[in-house]
């Protein structure tokens, strides 16, 4: 889910990457990731065995993925003036670290990471998750 401004500029920007990293967009088109690239809701970030990526979201939250990871940005809405905030990410496999931004401070219940076996709501400032592929 995107507001108009987020649709034009994306919900996040790739700041760093190393090794093989791809972005799956629209479930059919895979793009090689490059620093400065905008990310959108429903994008899937995929790192190879040598890959890692660092992303900064519109609310200044930071997300880092390690090797052999796959995560989808399922929803991102950041409209603090309207009190509309939501960040939901689905982790299929891999490792990630998350450092919360403004959204978690303004509306703590608005950030959620979903794994194949659990949902994790972020209430603090830092989070690390490892998900093994079944």
C-alpha positions as CSV (number, residue, x, y, z in Angstrom):
1,X,0.0,0.0,0.0
2,X,1.4,3.3,-1.0
3,X,0.4,7.0,-0.9
4,X,1.0,9.0,-4.1
5,X,4.3,10.6,-2.9
6,X,5.7,7.2,-1.9
7,X,4.6,5.7,-5.3
8,X,6.7,8.3,-7.1
9,X,9.8,8.1,-5.0
10,X,9.5,4.7,-3.5
11,X,9.4,3.7,0.2
12,X,13.1,3.1,0.6
13,X,16.5,3.5,-1.0
14,X,19.4,1.1,-1.3
15,X,22.4,2.6,0.5
16,X,24.9,-0.2,0.4
17,X,25.3,-3.6,-1.2
18,X,27.9,-6.3,-1.7
19,X,27.9,-9.4,-3.9
20,X,24.9,-10.7,-5.7
21,X,21.6,-8.8,-4.8
22,X,18.5,-8.8,-6.9
23,X,15.1,-7.1,-6.6
24,X,12.0,-9.1,-7.7
25,X,9.4,-6.6,-8.8
26,X,5.9,-7.5,-9.9
27,X,6.6,-11.2,-9.3
28,X,8.0,-11.5,-12.8
29,X,10.8,-9.0,-13.4
30,X,14.1,-9.3,-11.5
31,X,16.4,-6.3,-11.5
32,X,20.0,-6.1,-10.3
33,X,20.2,-3.9,-7.3
34,X,22.3,-0.8,-7.3
35,X,23.1,1.8,-4.7
36,X,20.6,4.7,-4.9
37,X,17.8,2.5,-6.3
38,X,14.3,3.1,-5.0
39,X,12.4,0.2,-3.5
40,X,8.6,-0.1,-3.5
41,X,5.9,-2.0,-1.5
42,X,5.7,-5.6,-2.8
43,X,9.4,-5.6,-3.9
44,X,11.3,-8.7,-2.8
45,X,14.9,-8.4,-1.9
46,X,17.1,-11.4,-2.6
47,X,20.7,-11.8,-1.7
48,X,23.0,-14.5,-3.0
49,X,25.5,-16.6,-1.1
50,X,27.9,-13.7,-1.2
51,X,25.3,-10.9,-1.0
52,X,24.3,-8.3,1.6
53,X,22.3,-5.1,1.3
54,X,21.6,-2.0,3.5
55,X,18.4,-0.1,3.0
56,X,17.0,3.2,4.5
57,X,13.3,3.7,4.6
58,X,11.3,7.0,4.4
59,X,11.0,7.1,8.2
60,X,14.8,6.7,8.5
61,X,14.6,3.1,9.7
62,X,17.5,0.9,8.6
63,X,17.2,-2.7,7.3
64,X,20.2,-4.9,6.5
65,X,20.1,-8.4,5.0
66,X,22.9,-11.0,5.1
67,X,23.8,-13.7,2.6
68,X,21.1,-16.1,1.2
69,X,18.2,-13.9,2.4
70,X,14.8,-13.3,0.9
71,X,12.4,-10.7,2.2
72,X,9.3,-8.9,0.8
73,X,8.2,-5.4,1.7
74,X,4.6,-6.4,2.0
75,X,3.3,-3.0,3.1
76,X,4.8,0.4,3.8
77,X,2.8,3.5,4.6
78,X,4.3,6.6,6.3
79,X,1.9,9.5,6.5
80,X,2.5,10.8,10.1
81,X,0.3,13.9,9.6
82,X,-2.7,11.6,8.9
83,X,-1.5,9.1,11.6
84,X,-1.3,6.4,8.9
85,X,1.7,4.3,9.5
86,X,2.4,0.6,8.7
87,X,5.5,-1.4,7.8
88,X,5.0,-5.2,7.2
89,X,7.8,-7.3,5.9
90,X,7.7,-11.1,5.2
91,X,10.9,-13.0,5.6
92,X,11.2,-16.3,3.7
93,X,14.8,-17.1,4.7
94,X,18.0,-15.5,5.8
95,X,19.2,-13.0,8.3
96,X,18.3,-9.4,8.9
97,X,18.9,-6.6,11.3
98,X,16.5,-3.7,11.8
99,X,17.1,-0.4,13.5
100,X,13.8,1.5,14.0
101,X,13.1,4.9,12.7
102,X,10.4,7.5,13.3
103,X,7.4,5.1,12.7
104,X,8.2,3.0,15.7
105,X,8.6,6.0,17.9
106,X,5.3,7.6,16.8
107,X,3.2,4.4,16.5
108,X,5.1,1.4,18.0
109,X,2.5,-1.2,16.9
110,X,2.9,-0.3,13.2
111,X,6.0,-2.4,12.4
112,X,5.8,-6.1,12.0
113,X,8.1,-8.8,10.6
114,X,6.5,-12.1,9.5
115,X,8.4,-15.4,9.3
116,X,7.0,-18.7,8.1
117,X,6.3,-19.7,11.7
118,X,5.8,-16.4,13.6
119,X,5.0,-12.7,13.5
120,X,7.3,-10.3,15.3
121,X,6.1,-6.8,16.3
122,X,8.8,-4.2,16.9
123,X,8.5,-2.2,20.1
124,X,12.1,-1.3,20.7
125,X,14.8,0.1,18.5
126,X,16.9,-2.9,17.3
127,X,16.0,-6.3,16.1
128,X,17.9,-9.2,14.6
129,X,16.2,-12.2,12.9
130,X,17.5,-15.5,11.4
131,X,15.1,-17.7,9.5
132,X,16.2,-21.1,8.2
133,X,14.7,-22.4,5.0
134,X,12.6,-25.5,5.5
